[in-house]
Amino acid sequence: MAMPAEPVNAGTFRSAMRLIVGNVSVITAGVGDDRSGLVVISVVSLSAEPPKVIACVNRSSSTWPVIERHRHFAVNSLGPQHQNVAERFSGFGGVKGQDRYAGVEWTSMKTGASVLADAVAAFDCSLDEMIDRGTHSIIIGSVEAVRTHDTGEALIYWRGAYRPLLTET
């Protein structure tokens, strides 16, 4: 028997989404004093030939206009050793702007977007398109450069918390 259709409220939706395991990545954009970044759990490969990725960015974030202005972004996939980076870029403790970049080494590759020096995987992207849907934009990027530092570990987000994902030996 079918259940009556009721609109899904935001709280119910968020609770269900917390049960989906996601890789924690920091998206960075901009250069110098005009840079920002945020944590995303929604980075996926769009195409291998040519290499493209997509991510979802809230249009009310401070990073969204920086991506739009600079037309680039970097995806930095995090390992368990980067939990403090994830917390800063999530805004824990009210950390904002340039202060989010403190305490770890950053570099750049081709576009100028900041890349975490020891990210598990880093994708330096030029912005192809921003597609607005609901509160977010789907950002599509052409991957201009890639760097990996595979330690066999990843930082994941599940049930509302950051957790390490370790390979079994």
ZIPEGI-V658287 format. One record per residue. N is the residue number from 0. RES is the residue in one letter. OMEGA is omega in degrees with one decimal (999 if undefined). D_CENTER is the distance of its C-alpha to the mean C-alpha in Angstrom with 1 decimal. Layout:
# ZIPEGI-V658287
N,RES,OMEGA,D_CENTER / N,RES,OMEGA,D_CENTER
This chain:
# ZIPEGI-V658287
0,M,-178.7,40.3 / 1,A,176.4,37.4 / 2,M,178.1,35.9 / 3,P,-179.7,36.2 / 4,A,175.5,33.2 / 5,E,176.7,31.6 / 6,P,178.6,28.6 / 7,V,178.7,25.5 / 8,N,-174.7,24.6 / 9,A,-179.2,21.2 / 10,G,177.3,21.9 / 11,T,179.2,23.0 / 12,F,-179.3,20.0 / 13,R,178.9,17.5 / 14,S,178.9,19.8 / 15,A,-179.4,19.8 / 16,M,179.1,16.0 / 17,R,178.2,15.9 / 18,L,175.7,18.1 / 19,I,-179.1,15.7 / 20,V,178.9,14.2 / 21,G,174.3,10.5 / 22,N,-179.8,8.8 / 23,V,176.7,6.6 / 24,S,172.0,3.9 / 25,V,173.0,3.9 / 26,I,177.7,4.1 / 27,T,178.0,7.9 / 28,A,177.6,10.8 / 29,G,-179.8,14.5 / 30,V,176.2,17.2 / 31,G,180.0,19.5 / 32,D,179.3,20.0 / 33,D,177.0,18.1 / 34,R,-178.7,14.5 / 35,S,178.8,11.8 / 36,G,179.7,8.2 / 37,L,176.9,6.2 / 38,V,173.6,4.4 / 39,V,176.6,3.3 / 40,I,-168.6,5.9 / 41,S,177.2,6.9 / 42,V,177.8,6.4 / 43,V,174.3,10.1 / 44,S,175.1,12.8 / 45,L,-176.1,15.0 / 46,S,175.3,17.8 / 47,A,179.1,19.1 / 48,E,-3.1,21.9 / 49,P,-177.9,20.7 / 50,P,179.5,17.3 / 51,K,175.2,14.6 / 52,V,173.2,11.2 / 53,I,175.4,9.9 / 54,A,178.6,7.1 / 55,C,-177.2,8.2 / 56,V,177.4,8.3 / 57,N,-178.0,11.2 / 58,R,177.8,13.9 / 59,S,179.9,15.2 / 60,S,177.3,12.4 / 61,S,-178.5,13.6 / 62,T,-176.3,10.8 / 63,W,-179.6,11.9 / 64,P,178.3,15.3 / 65,V,175.6,14.3 / 66,I,-179.0,12.4 / 67,E,-177.2,15.6 / 68,R,-175.2,17.9 / 69,H,178.0,16.8 / 70,R,174.7,15.9 / 71,H,171.5,13.4 / 72,F,174.0,9.8 / 73,A,174.4,8.5 / 74,V,-179.4,5.9 / 75,N,179.2,6.9 / 76,S,-171.0,7.5 / 77,L,171.8,9.3 / 78,G,-179.0,12.9 / 79,P,179.5,15.1 / 80,Q,-178.4,16.3 / 81,H,-177.5,13.1 / 82,Q,178.0,13.3 / 83,N,176.5,14.6 / 84,V,178.7,11.7 / 85,A,-179.7,9.4 / 86,E,178.2,12.4 / 87,R,-178.4,12.8 / 88,F,172.9,9.4 / 89,S,179.9,10.1 / 90,G,177.4,13.4 / 91,F,178.5,15.6 / 92,G,177.8,19.1 / 93,G,-179.6,18.5 / 94,V,-177.0,16.8 / 95,K,170.5,15.8 / 96,G,-176.0,15.5 / 97,Q,-178.6,16.8 / 98,D,178.9,17.4 / 99,R,-176.7,13.8 / 100,Y,-174.5,14.4 / 101,A,169.0,17.6 / 102,G,176.7,18.8 / 103,V,-177.4,16.9 / 104,E,177.6,17.6 / 105,W,176.6,15.6 / 106,T,173.9,16.9 / 107,S,178.5,16.3 / 108,M,-172.9,17.3 / 109,K,-172.7,18.5 / 110,T,-176.2,16.9 / 111,G,177.0,16.8 / 112,A,-178.0,13.1 / 113,S,179.4,12.6 / 114,V,177.4,11.9 / 115,L,-172.1,12.2 / 116,A,-178.1,15.7 / 117,D,176.1,15.5 / 118,A,176.4,12.1 / 119,V,173.3,12.9 / 120,A,177.7,11.7 / 121,A,-179.9,10.6 / 122,F,179.4,10.7 / 123,D,-168.8,12.2 / 124,C,166.2,12.5 / 125,S,-176.4,15.0 / 126,L,174.9,14.4 / 127,D,-170.6,16.8 / 128,E,171.8,16.5 / 129,M,-178.8,15.1 / 130,I,-178.0,16.6 / 131,D,175.0,17.1 / 132,R,-178.9,17.6 / 133,G,-178.0,18.3 / 134,T,-171.9,16.3 / 135,H,168.3,13.2 / 136,S,169.9,12.9 / 137,I,179.0,11.9 / 138,I,179.0,11.0 / 139,I,-178.0,12.7 / 140,G,170.4,12.6 / 141,S,-177.3,15.4 / 142,V,-178.2,14.5 / 143,E,-179.5,16.9 / 144,A,179.6,16.5 / 145,V,172.6,15.2 / 146,R,178.9,15.8 / 147,T,175.5,15.9 / 148,H,-172.4,17.1 / 149,D,177.9,17.8 / 150,T,-177.9,19.3 / 151,G,-178.8,19.5 / 152,E,178.2,17.1 / 153,A,172.5,13.6 / 154,L,179.9,12.0 / 155,I,176.2,11.7 / 156,Y,-179.0,11.7 / 157,W,-179.9,15.1 / 158,R,174.0,17.7 / 159,G,-178.8,15.9 / 160,A,172.4,15.4 / 161,Y,-178.5,13.6 / 162,R,176.1,15.8 / 163,P,171.6,16.6 / 164,L,-175.2,17.2 / 165,L,175.2,20.1 / 166,T,176.5,22.1 / 167,E,179.5,25.7 / 168,T,999,28.3
